[in-house]
Amino acid sequence: MLNSTNVNGLAKKYKERLSQLGYKNIKTGNYSVAYEKTEIQTSNVEIAHKIKEFLKIGEVNYLKDNENEIIIILGTDAIK
């Protein structure tokens, strides 16, 4: 979970929300490039769409070589 915005604590907030779905081992950090739309990157499209539906933001970017990892880059659409 990477925060591309200038809002401190945004990744932690969304980490807590994903924990409600049962996801574990969620790491947070900052991303150096600002995104307008949140991007959900994974090889598992089904899980990506489930996360998108739960968070109600973002776009899915399918990565075929990214097997067991989900990368979420929070954009300005995540600021609520």
PDB file of N, CA, C and O in Angstrom, chain B, residues numbered from 101:
ATOM      1  N   MET B 101       0.855  -1.156   0.000  1.00  0.00           N
ATOM      2  CA  MET B 101       0.000   0.000   0.000  1.00  0.00           C
ATOM      3  C   MET B 101       0.904   1.221   0.000  1.00  0.00           C
ATOM      4  O   MET B 101       1.597   1.502   0.978  1.00  0.00           O
ATOM      5  N   LEU B 102       0.884   1.934  -1.100  1.00  0.00           N
ATOM      6  CA  LEU B 102       1.748   3.105  -1.252  1.00  0.00           C
ATOM      7  C   LEU B 102       0.905   4.368  -1.376  1.00  0.00           C
ATOM      8  O   LEU B 102      -0.110   4.385  -2.073  1.00  0.00           O
ATOM      9  N   ASN B 103       1.331   5.409  -0.703  1.00  0.00           N
ATOM     10  CA  ASN B 103       0.630   6.681  -0.708  1.00  0.00           C
ATOM     11  C   ASN B 103       1.328   7.625  -1.673  1.00  0.00           C
ATOM     12  O   ASN B 103       2.483   7.995  -1.460  1.00  0.00           O
ATOM     13  N   SER B 104       0.629   8.017  -2.739  1.00  0.00           N
ATOM     14  CA  SER B 104       1.222   8.954  -3.699  1.00  0.00           C
ATOM     15  C   SER B 104       0.722  10.380  -3.474  1.00  0.00           C
ATOM     16  O   SER B 104       1.012  11.279  -4.263  1.00  0.00           O
ATOM     17  N   THR B 105      -0.029  10.576  -2.394  1.00  0.00           N
ATOM     18  CA  THR B 105      -0.570  11.910  -2.099  1.00  0.00           C
ATOM     19  C   THR B 105       0.273  12.592  -1.027  1.00  0.00           C
ATOM     20  O   THR B 105       1.228  12.007  -0.516  1.00  0.00           O
ATOM     21  N   ASN B 106      -0.076  13.809  -0.693  1.00  0.00           N
ATOM     22  CA  ASN B 106       0.624  14.516   0.379  1.00  0.00           C
ATOM     23  C   ASN B 106      -0.146  14.452   1.695  1.00  0.00           C
ATOM     24  O   ASN B 106       0.114  15.247   2.598  1.00  0.00           O
ATOM     25  N   VAL B 107      -1.086  13.521   1.815  1.00  0.00           N
ATOM     26  CA  VAL B 107      -1.879  13.348   3.029  1.00  0.00           C
ATOM     27  C   VAL B 107      -1.206  12.300   3.911  1.00  0.00           C
ATOM     28  O   VAL B 107      -1.176  11.117   3.573  1.00  0.00           O
ATOM     29  N   ASN B 108      -0.673  12.740   5.033  1.00  0.00           N
ATOM     30  CA  ASN B 108      -0.010  11.814   5.962  1.00  0.00           C
ATOM     31  C   ASN B 108      -1.003  10.819   6.549  1.00  0.00           C
ATOM     32  O   ASN B 108      -2.119  11.186   6.917  1.00  0.00           O
ATOM     33  N   GLY B 109      -0.587   9.555   6.633  1.00  0.00           N
ATOM     34  CA  GLY B 109      -1.405   8.523   7.249  1.00  0.00           C
ATOM     35  C   GLY B 109      -2.452   7.898   6.350  1.00  0.00           C
ATOM     36  O   GLY B 109      -3.223   7.053   6.803  1.00  0.00           O
ATOM     37  N   LEU B 110      -2.498   8.290   5.095  1.00  0.00           N
ATOM     38  CA  LEU B 110      -3.527   7.761   4.188  1.00  0.00           C
ATOM     39  C   LEU B 110      -3.353   6.255   3.961  1.00  0.00           C
ATOM     40  O   LEU B 110      -4.335   5.513   3.977  1.00  0.00           O
ATOM     41  N   ALA B 111      -2.131   5.805   3.752  1.00  0.00           N
ATOM     42  CA  ALA B 111      -1.895   4.373   3.527  1.00  0.00           C
ATOM     43  C   ALA B 111      -2.283   3.564   4.766  1.00  0.00           C
ATOM     44  O   ALA B 111      -2.831   2.469   4.635  1.00  0.00           O
ATOM     45  N   LYS B 112      -2.010   4.079   5.953  1.00  0.00           N
ATOM     46  CA  LYS B 112      -2.375   3.383   7.186  1.00  0.00           C
ATOM     47  C   LYS B 112      -3.890   3.246   7.300  1.00  0.00           C
ATOM     48  O   LYS B 112      -4.399   2.203   7.712  1.00  0.00           O
ATOM     49  N   LYS B 113      -4.601   4.303   6.932  1.00  0.00           N
ATOM     50  CA  LYS B 113      -6.066   4.288   6.975  1.00  0.00           C
ATOM     51  C   LYS B 113      -6.623   3.181   6.077  1.00  0.00           C
ATOM     52  O   LYS B 113      -7.514   2.433   6.481  1.00  0.00           O
ATOM     53  N   TYR B 114      -6.093   3.086   4.865  1.00  0.00           N
ATOM     54  CA  TYR B 114      -6.580   2.062   3.930  1.00  0.00           C
ATOM     55  C   TYR B 114      -6.086   0.673   4.307  1.00  0.00           C
ATOM     56  O   TYR B 114      -6.758  -0.318   4.024  1.00  0.00           O
ATOM     57  N   LYS B 115      -4.940   0.588   4.930  1.00  0.00           N
ATOM     58  CA  LYS B 115      -4.447  -0.701   5.432  1.00  0.00           C
ATOM     59  C   LYS B 115      -5.429  -1.262   6.449  1.00  0.00           C
ATOM     60  O   LYS B 115      -5.748  -2.450   6.424  1.00  0.00           O
ATOM     61  N   GLU B 116      -5.901  -0.414   7.333  1.00  0.00           N
ATOM     62  CA  GLU B 116      -6.865  -0.844   8.349  1.00  0.00           C
ATOM     63  C   GLU B 116      -8.167  -1.322   7.704  1.00  0.00           C
ATOM     64  O   GLU B 116      -8.775  -2.288   8.165  1.00  0.00           O
ATOM     65  N   ARG B 117      -8.588  -0.648   6.645  1.00  0.00           N
ATOM     66  CA  ARG B 117      -9.811  -1.067   5.947  1.00  0.00           C
ATOM     67  C   ARG B 117      -9.631  -2.428   5.293  1.00  0.00           C
ATOM     68  O   ARG B 117     -10.530  -3.267   5.352  1.00  0.00           O
ATOM     69  N   LEU B 118      -8.468  -2.659   4.665  1.00  0.00           N
ATOM     70  CA  LEU B 118      -8.229  -3.955   4.029  1.00  0.00           C
ATOM     71  C   LEU B 118      -8.079  -5.069   5.060  1.00  0.00           C
ATOM     72  O   LEU B 118      -8.407  -6.223   4.783  1.00  0.00           O
ATOM     73  N   SER B 119      -7.589  -4.728   6.236  1.00  0.00           N
ATOM     74  CA  SER B 119      -7.489  -5.723   7.305  1.00  0.00           C
ATOM     75  C   SER B 119      -8.861  -6.268   7.666  1.00  0.00           C
ATOM     76  O   SER B 119      -8.979  -7.422   8.079  1.00  0.00           O
ATOM     77  N   GLN B 120      -9.900  -5.452   7.517  1.00  0.00           N
ATOM     78  CA  GLN B 120     -11.274  -5.888   7.778  1.00  0.00           C
ATOM     79  C   GLN B 120     -11.698  -7.005   6.826  1.00  0.00           C
ATOM     80  O   GLN B 120     -12.554  -7.823   7.162  1.00  0.00           O
ATOM     81  N   LEU B 121     -11.095  -7.034   5.640  1.00  0.00           N
ATOM     82  CA  LEU B 121     -11.402  -8.096   4.672  1.00  0.00           C
ATOM     83  C   LEU B 121     -10.582  -9.357   4.923  1.00  0.00           C
ATOM     84  O   LEU B 121     -10.780 -10.374   4.258  1.00  0.00           O
ATOM     85  N   GLY B 122      -9.663  -9.288   5.882  1.00  0.00           N
ATOM     86  CA  GLY B 122      -8.843 -10.451   6.207  1.00  0.00           C
ATOM     87  C   GLY B 122      -7.464 -10.454   5.581  1.00  0.00           C
ATOM     88  O   GLY B 122      -6.726 -11.428   5.727  1.00  0.00           O
ATOM     89  N   TYR B 123      -7.099  -9.387   4.888  1.00  0.00           N
ATOM     90  CA  TYR B 123      -5.762  -9.320   4.304  1.00  0.00           C
ATOM     91  C   TYR B 123      -4.741  -9.069   5.402  1.00  0.00           C
ATOM     92  O   TYR B 123      -4.964  -8.267   6.309  1.00  0.00           O
ATOM     93  N   LYS B 124      -3.631  -9.761   5.305  1.00  0.00           N
ATOM     94  CA  LYS B 124      -2.563  -9.648   6.305  1.00  0.00           C
ATOM     95  C   LYS B 124      -1.266  -9.275   5.599  1.00  0.00           C
ATOM     96  O   LYS B 124      -1.201  -9.253   4.370  1.00  0.00           O
ATOM     97  N   ASN B 125      -0.252  -8.988   6.373  1.00  0.00           N
ATOM     98  CA  ASN B 125       1.073  -8.638   5.829  1.00  0.00           C
ATOM     99  C   ASN B 125       1.004  -7.457   4.866  1.00  0.00           C
ATOM    100  O   ASN B 125       1.633  -7.472   3.808  1.00  0.00           O
ATOM    101  N   ILE B 126       0.247  -6.451   5.233  1.00  0.00           N
ATOM    102  CA  ILE B 126       0.118  -5.258   4.405  1.00  0.00           C
ATOM    103  C   ILE B 126       1.202  -4.274   4.812  1.00  0.00           C
ATOM    104  O   ILE B 126       1.245  -3.814   5.953  1.00  0.00           O
ATOM    105  N   LYS B 127       2.060  -3.964   3.884  1.00  0.00           N
ATOM    106  CA  LYS B 127       3.126  -2.999   4.139  1.00  0.00           C
ATOM    107  C   LYS B 127       2.711  -1.658   3.561  1.00  0.00           C
ATOM    108  O   LYS B 127       2.048  -1.594   2.526  1.00  0.00           O
ATOM    109  N   THR B 128       3.105  -0.590   4.237  1.00  0.00           N
ATOM    110  CA  THR B 128       2.764   0.739   3.758  1.00  0.00           C
ATOM    111  C   THR B 128       4.032   1.543   3.503  1.00  0.00           C
ATOM    112  O   THR B 128       5.096   1.260   4.054  1.00  0.00           O
ATOM    113  N   GLY B 129       3.887   2.546   2.656  1.00  0.00           N
ATOM    114  CA  GLY B 129       5.007   3.424   2.349  1.00  0.00           C
ATOM    115  C   GLY B 129       4.532   4.566   1.469  1.00  0.00           C
ATOM    116  O   GLY B 129       3.340   4.717   1.202  1.00  0.00           O
ATOM    117  N   ASN B 130       5.475   5.354   1.034  1.00  0.00           N
ATOM    118  CA  ASN B 130       5.174   6.483   0.162  1.00  0.00           C
ATOM    119  C   ASN B 130       5.632   6.174  -1.255  1.00  0.00           C
ATOM    120  O   ASN B 130       6.564   5.396  -1.464  1.00  0.00           O
ATOM    121  N   TYR B 131       4.977   6.781  -2.210  1.00  0.00           N
ATOM    122  CA  TYR B 131       5.319   6.626  -3.617  1.00  0.00           C
ATOM    123  C   TYR B 131       5.730   7.989  -4.148  1.00  0.00           C
ATOM    124  O   TYR B 131       5.076   8.991  -3.860  1.00  0.00           O
ATOM    125  N   SER B 132       6.793   8.031  -4.909  1.00  0.00           N
ATOM    126  CA  SER B 132       7.396   9.305  -5.307  1.00  0.00           C
ATOM    127  C   SER B 132       6.665  10.048  -6.433  1.00  0.00           C
ATOM    128  O   SER B 132       6.904  11.236  -6.649  1.00  0.00           O
ATOM    129  N   VAL B 133       5.782   9.354  -7.141  1.00  0.00           N
ATOM    130  CA  VAL B 133       5.043   9.977  -8.242  1.00  0.00           C
ATOM    131  C   VAL B 133       3.589  10.146  -7.816  1.00  0.00           C
ATOM    132  O   VAL B 133       2.982   9.204  -7.305  1.00  0.00           O
ATOM    133  N   ALA B 134       3.024  11.333  -8.021  1.00  0.00           N
ATOM    134  CA  ALA B 134       1.631  11.586  -7.639  1.00  0.00           C
ATOM    135  C   ALA B 134       0.676  10.971  -8.659  1.00  0.00           C
ATOM    136  O   ALA B 134       0.836  11.157  -9.865  1.00  0.00           O
ATOM    137  N   TYR B 135      -0.309  10.245  -8.165  1.00  0.00           N
ATOM    138  CA  TYR B 135      -1.352   9.646  -8.995  1.00  0.00           C
ATOM    139  C   TYR B 135      -2.671  10.353  -8.708  1.00  0.00           C
ATOM    140  O   TYR B 135      -2.951  10.716  -7.566  1.00  0.00           O
ATOM    141  N   GLU B 136      -3.475  10.545  -9.741  1.00  0.00           N
ATOM    142  CA  GLU B 136      -4.826  11.063  -9.531  1.00  0.00           C
ATOM    143  C   GLU B 136      -5.766   9.929  -9.152  1.00  0.00           C
ATOM    144  O   GLU B 136      -6.582  10.065  -8.240  1.00  0.00           O
ATOM    145  N   LYS B 137      -5.646   8.812  -9.857  1.00  0.00           N
ATOM    146  CA  LYS B 137      -6.501   7.659  -9.580  1.00  0.00           C
ATOM    147  C   LYS B 137      -5.679   6.565  -8.908  1.00  0.00           C
ATOM    148  O   LYS B 137      -4.540   6.296  -9.289  1.00  0.00           O
ATOM    149  N   THR B 138      -6.273   5.952  -7.918  1.00  0.00           N
ATOM    150  CA  THR B 138      -5.649   4.823  -7.247  1.00  0.00           C
ATOM    151  C   THR B 138      -5.483   3.684  -8.240  1.00  0.00           C
ATOM    152  O   THR B 138      -6.354   3.439  -9.075  1.00  0.00           O
ATOM    153  N   GLU B 139      -4.352   2.991  -8.138  1.00  0.00           N
ATOM    154  CA  GLU B 139      -4.083   1.869  -9.040  1.00  0.00           C
ATOM    155  C   GLU B 139      -3.888   0.604  -8.222  1.00  0.00           C
ATOM    156  O   GLU B 139      -3.103   0.578  -7.274  1.00  0.00           O
ATOM    157  N   ILE B 140      -4.609  -0.443  -8.596  1.00  0.00           N
ATOM    158  CA  ILE B 140      -4.508  -1.744  -7.947  1.00  0.00           C
ATOM    159  C   ILE B 140      -3.806  -2.670  -8.929  1.00  0.00           C
ATOM    160  O   ILE B 140      -4.349  -2.996  -9.985  1.00  0.00           O
ATOM    161  N   GLN B 141      -2.589  -3.093  -8.574  1.00  0.00           N
ATOM    162  CA  GLN B 141      -1.768  -3.905  -9.470  1.00  0.00           C
ATOM    163  C   GLN B 141      -1.643  -5.318  -8.909  1.00  0.00           C
ATOM    164  O   GLN B 141      -1.245  -5.503  -7.759  1.00  0.00           O
ATOM    165  N   THR B 142      -1.983  -6.310  -9.725  1.00  0.00           N
ATOM    166  CA  THR B 142      -1.867  -7.701  -9.318  1.00  0.00           C
ATOM    167  C   THR B 142      -2.077  -8.611 -10.523  1.00  0.00           C
ATOM    168  O   THR B 142      -2.559  -8.176 -11.569  1.00  0.00           O
ATOM    169  N   SER B 143      -1.712  -9.867 -10.362  1.00  0.00           N
ATOM    170  CA  SER B 143      -2.000 -10.842 -11.412  1.00  0.00           C
ATOM    171  C   SER B 143      -3.356 -11.504 -11.179  1.00  0.00           C
ATOM    172  O   SER B 143      -3.867 -12.192 -12.063  1.00  0.00           O
ATOM    173  N   ASN B 144      -3.940 -11.305 -10.003  1.00  0.00           N
ATOM    174  CA  ASN B 144      -5.218 -11.911  -9.672  1.00  0.00           C
ATOM    175  C   ASN B 144      -6.324 -10.868  -9.851  1.00  0.00           C
ATOM    176  O   ASN B 144      -6.609 -10.081  -8.948  1.00  0.00           O
ATOM    177  N   VAL B 145      -6.932 -10.882 -11.020  1.00  0.00           N
ATOM    178  CA  VAL B 145      -7.939  -9.889 -11.364  1.00  0.00           C
ATOM    179  C   VAL B 145      -9.155  -9.982 -10.434  1.00  0.00           C
ATOM    180  O   VAL B 145      -9.743  -8.961 -10.077  1.00  0.00           O
ATOM    181  N   GLU B 146      -9.523 -11.186 -10.050  1.00  0.00           N
ATOM    182  CA  GLU B 146     -10.681 -11.374  -9.167  1.00  0.00           C
ATOM    183  C   GLU B 146     -10.472 -10.652  -7.832  1.00  0.00           C
ATOM    184  O   GLU B 146     -11.368  -9.954  -7.358  1.00  0.00           O
ATOM    185  N   ILE B 147      -9.311 -10.817  -7.236  1.00  0.00           N
ATOM    186  CA  ILE B 147      -9.009 -10.148  -5.964  1.00  0.00           C
ATOM    187  C   ILE B 147      -8.930  -8.637  -6.166  1.00  0.00           C
ATOM    188  O   ILE B 147      -9.412  -7.870  -5.332  1.00  0.00           O
ATOM    189  N   ALA B 148      -8.326  -8.213  -7.267  1.00  0.00           N
ATOM    190  CA  ALA B 148      -8.212  -6.774  -7.538  1.00  0.00           C
ATOM    191  C   ALA B 148      -9.586  -6.130  -7.631  1.00  0.00           C
ATOM    192  O   ALA B 148      -9.803  -5.047  -7.088  1.00  0.00           O
ATOM    193  N   HIS B 149     -10.510  -6.784  -8.312  1.00  0.00           N
ATOM    194  CA  HIS B 149     -11.856  -6.226  -8.439  1.00  0.00           C
ATOM    195  C   HIS B 149     -12.593  -6.247  -7.094  1.00  0.00           C
ATOM    196  O   HIS B 149     -13.385  -5.349  -6.809  1.00  0.00           O
ATOM    197  N   LYS B 150     -12.335  -7.262  -6.272  1.00  0.00           N
ATOM    198  CA  LYS B 150     -12.928  -7.322  -4.934  1.00  0.00           C
ATOM    199  C   LYS B 150     -12.432  -6.146  -4.091  1.00  0.00           C
ATOM    200  O   LYS B 150     -13.213  -5.508  -3.385  1.00  0.00           O
ATOM    201  N   ILE B 151     -11.141  -5.865  -4.168  1.00  0.00           N
ATOM    202  CA  ILE B 151     -10.576  -4.736  -3.427  1.00  0.00           C
ATOM    203  C   ILE B 151     -11.141  -3.426  -3.945  1.00  0.00           C
ATOM    204  O   ILE B 151     -11.509  -2.551  -3.162  1.00  0.00           O
ATOM    205  N   LYS B 152     -11.212  -3.290  -5.259  1.00  0.00           N
ATOM    206  CA  LYS B 152     -11.761  -2.067  -5.856  1.00  0.00           C
ATOM    207  C   LYS B 152     -13.199  -1.844  -5.399  1.00  0.00           C
ATOM    208  O   LYS B 152     -13.573  -0.725  -5.048  1.00  0.00           O
ATOM    209  N   GLU B 153     -13.996  -2.893  -5.402  1.00  0.00           N
ATOM    210  CA  GLU B 153     -15.391  -2.782  -4.977  1.00  0.00           C
ATOM    211  C   GLU B 153     -15.484  -2.387  -3.503  1.00  0.00           C
ATOM    212  O   GLU B 153     -16.334  -1.580  -3.128  1.00  0.00           O
ATOM    213  N   PHE B 154     -14.617  -2.952  -2.673  1.00  0.00           N
ATOM    214  CA  PHE B 154     -14.631  -2.658  -1.244  1.00  0.00           C
ATOM    215  C   PHE B 154     -14.185  -1.223  -0.962  1.00  0.00           C
ATOM    216  O   PHE B 154     -14.798  -0.527  -0.152  1.00  0.00           O
ATOM    217  N   LEU B 155     -13.116  -0.782  -1.633  1.00  0.00           N
ATOM    218  CA  LEU B 155     -12.594   0.561  -1.396  1.00  0.00           C
ATOM    219  C   LEU B 155     -13.390   1.640  -2.124  1.00  0.00           C
ATOM    220  O   LEU B 155     -13.365   2.810  -1.740  1.00  0.00           O
ATOM    221  N   LYS B 156     -14.090   1.238  -3.171  1.00  0.00           N
ATOM    222  CA  LYS B 156     -14.907   2.144  -3.991  1.00  0.00           C
ATOM    223  C   LYS B 156     -14.069   3.212  -4.712  1.00  0.00           C
ATOM    224  O   LYS B 156     -14.551   4.311  -4.985  1.00  0.00           O
ATOM    225  N   ILE B 157     -12.835   2.876  -5.007  1.00  0.00           N
ATOM    226  CA  ILE B 157     -11.939   3.747  -5.772  1.00  0.00           C
ATOM    227  C   ILE B 157     -11.007   2.878  -6.602  1.00  0.00           C
ATOM    228  O   ILE B 157     -10.923   1.667  -6.399  1.00  0.00           O
ATOM    229  N   GLY B 158     -10.311   3.508  -7.536  1.00  0.00           N
ATOM    230  CA  GLY B 158      -9.204   2.857  -8.203  1.00  0.00           C
ATOM    231  C   GLY B 158      -9.498   2.245  -9.551  1.00  0.00           C
ATOM    232  O   GLY B 158     -10.642   2.118  -9.987  1.00  0.00           O
ATOM    233  N   GLU B 159      -8.405   1.872 -10.189  1.00  0.00           N
ATOM    234  CA  GLU B 159      -8.427   1.156 -11.452  1.00  0.00           C
ATOM    235  C   GLU B 159      -7.542  -0.072 -11.310  1.00  0.00           C
ATOM    236  O   GLU B 159      -6.547  -0.042 -10.586  1.00  0.00           O
ATOM    237  N   VAL B 160      -7.894  -1.137 -11.988  1.00  0.00           N
ATOM    238  CA  VAL B 160      -7.131  -2.375 -11.931  1.00  0.00           C
ATOM    239  C   VAL B 160      -6.125  -2.400 -13.068  1.00  0.00           C
ATOM    240  O   VAL B 160      -6.457  -2.113 -14.219  1.00  0.00           O
ATOM    241  N   ASN B 161      -4.891  -2.749 -12.729  1.00  0.00           N
ATOM    242  CA  ASN B 161      -3.827  -2.910 -13.714  1.00  0.00           C
ATOM    243  C   ASN B 161      -3.297  -4.334 -13.580  1.00  0.00           C
ATOM    244  O   ASN B 161      -2.634  -4.663 -12.597  1.00  0.00           O
ATOM    245  N   TYR B 162      -3.587  -5.170 -14.557  1.00  0.00           N
ATOM    246  CA  TYR B 162      -3.198  -6.574 -14.527  1.00  0.00           C
ATOM    247  C   TYR B 162      -1.711  -6.722 -14.824  1.00  0.00           C
ATOM    248  O   TYR B 162      -1.220  -6.247 -15.847  1.00  0.00           O
ATOM    249  N   LEU B 163      -1.002  -7.390 -13.914  1.00  0.00           N
ATOM    250  CA  LEU B 163       0.429  -7.665 -14.076  1.00  0.00           C
ATOM    251  C   LEU B 163       0.628  -9.171 -14.060  1.00  0.00           C
ATOM    252  O   LEU B 163       0.468  -9.798 -13.013  1.00  0.00           O
ATOM    253  N   LYS B 164       0.965  -9.753 -15.170  1.00  0.00           N
ATOM    254  CA  LYS B 164       1.025 -11.215 -15.240  1.00  0.00           C
ATOM    255  C   LYS B 164       2.177 -11.820 -14.456  1.00  0.00           C
ATOM    256  O   LYS B 164       2.098 -12.991 -14.086  1.00  0.00           O
ATOM    257  N   ASP B 165       3.233 -11.084 -14.189  1.00  0.00           N
ATOM    258  CA  ASP B 165       4.377 -11.639 -13.472  1.00  0.00           C
ATOM    259  C   ASP B 165       4.397 -11.279 -11.987  1.00  0.00           C
ATOM    260  O   ASP B 165       5.439 -11.386 -11.340  1.00  0.00           O
ATOM    261  N   ASN B 166       3.286 -10.865 -11.457  1.00  0.00           N
ATOM    262  CA  ASN B 166       3.200 -10.393 -10.083  1.00  0.00           C
ATOM    263  C   ASN B 166       2.323 -11.343  -9.277  1.00  0.00           C
ATOM    264  O   ASN B 166       1.271 -10.940  -8.782  1.00  0.00           O
ATOM    265  N   GLU B 167       2.742 -12.599  -9.138  1.00  0.00           N
ATOM    266  CA  GLU B 167       1.880 -13.682  -8.681  1.00  0.00           C
ATOM    267  C   GLU B 167       1.200 -13.500  -7.333  1.00  0.00           C
ATOM    268  O   GLU B 167      -0.029 -13.457  -7.282  1.00  0.00           O
ATOM    269  N   ASN B 168       1.935 -13.395  -6.260  1.00  0.00           N
ATOM    270  CA  ASN B 168       1.317 -13.394  -4.942  1.00  0.00           C
ATOM    271  C   ASN B 168       1.299 -12.030  -4.283  1.00  0.00           C
ATOM    272  O   ASN B 168       1.133 -11.925  -3.068  1.00  0.00           O
ATOM    273  N   GLU B 169       1.463 -11.018  -5.052  1.00  0.00           N
ATOM    274  CA  GLU B 169       1.561  -9.683  -4.485  1.00  0.00           C
ATOM    275  C   GLU B 169       0.496  -8.775  -5.078  1.00  0.00           C
ATOM    276  O   GLU B 169       0.163  -8.860  -6.260  1.00  0.00           O
ATOM    277  N   ILE B 170      -0.022  -7.916  -4.239  1.00  0.00           N
ATOM    278  CA  ILE B 170      -0.960  -6.892  -4.669  1.00  0.00           C
ATOM    279  C   ILE B 170      -0.344  -5.556  -4.293  1.00  0.00           C
ATOM    280  O   ILE B 170       0.008  -5.328  -3.136  1.00  0.00           O
ATOM    281  N   ILE B 171      -0.217  -4.684  -5.266  1.00  0.00           N
ATOM    282  CA  ILE B 171       0.332  -3.359  -5.018  1.00  0.00           C
ATOM    283  C   ILE B 171      -0.796  -2.351  -5.229  1.00  0.00           C
ATOM    284  O   ILE B 171      -1.433  -2.318  -6.282  1.00  0.00           O
ATOM    285  N   ILE B 172      -1.025  -1.540  -4.213  1.00  0.00           N
ATOM    286  CA  ILE B 172      -2.045  -0.498  -4.308  1.00  0.00           C
ATOM    287  C   ILE B 172      -1.348   0.835  -4.141  1.00  0.00           C
ATOM    288  O   ILE B 172      -0.737   1.106  -3.108  1.00  0.00           O
ATOM    289  N   ILE B 173      -1.444   1.672  -5.176  1.00  0.00           N
ATOM    290  CA  ILE B 173      -0.877   3.012  -5.127  1.00  0.00           C
ATOM    291  C   ILE B 173      -2.052   3.982  -4.970  1.00  0.00           C
ATOM    292  O   ILE B 173      -2.843   4.173  -5.894  1.00  0.00           O
ATOM    293  N   LEU B 174      -2.150   4.576  -3.806  1.00  0.00           N
ATOM    294  CA  LEU B 174      -3.264   5.476  -3.516  1.00  0.00           C
ATOM    295  C   LEU B 174      -3.085   6.806  -4.210  1.00  0.00           C
ATOM    296  O   LEU B 174      -2.053   7.460  -4.064  1.00  0.00           O
ATOM    297  N   GLY B 175      -4.086   7.202  -4.961  1.00  0.00           N
ATOM    298  CA  GLY B 175      -4.090   8.479  -5.634  1.00  0.00           C
ATOM    299  C   GLY B 175      -4.974   9.485  -4.917  1.00  0.00           C
ATOM    300  O   GLY B 175      -5.501   9.202  -3.841  1.00  0.00           O
ATOM    301  N   THR B 176      -5.133  10.638  -5.504  1.00  0.00           N
ATOM    302  CA  THR B 176      -5.934  11.681  -4.868  1.00  0.00           C
ATOM    303  C   THR B 176      -7.413  11.292  -4.750  1.00  0.00           C
ATOM    304  O   THR B 176      -8.139  11.883  -3.950  1.00  0.00           O
ATOM    305  N   ASP B 177      -7.867  10.309  -5.531  1.00  0.00           N
ATOM    306  CA  ASP B 177      -9.246   9.836  -5.386  1.00  0.00           C
ATOM    307  C   ASP B 177      -9.472   9.112  -4.056  1.00  0.00           C
ATOM    308  O   ASP B 177     -10.615   8.859  -3.674  1.00  0.00           O
ATOM    309  N   ALA B 178      -8.390   8.781  -3.353  1.00  0.00           N
ATOM    310  CA  ALA B 178      -8.488   8.094  -2.051  1.00  0.00           C
ATOM    311  C   ALA B 178      -8.679   9.056  -0.893  1.00  0.00           C
ATOM    312  O   ALA B 178      -8.943   8.640   0.235  1.00  0.00           O
ATOM    313  N   ILE B 179      -8.545  10.346  -1.177  1.00  0.00           N
ATOM    314  CA  ILE B 179      -8.693  11.346  -0.113  1.00  0.00           C
ATOM    315  C   ILE B 179     -10.180  11.617   0.076  1.00  0.00           C
ATOM    316  O   ILE B 179     -10.850  12.121  -0.825  1.00  0.00           O
ATOM    317  N   LYS B 180     -10.679  11.283   1.239  1.00  0.00           N
ATOM    318  CA  LYS B 180     -12.110  11.486   1.529  1.00  0.00           C
ATOM    319  C   LYS B 180     -12.259  12.150   2.866  1.00  0.00           C
ATOM    320  O   LYS B 180     -13.380  12.413   3.303  1.00  0.00           O
TER     321      LYS B 180
END
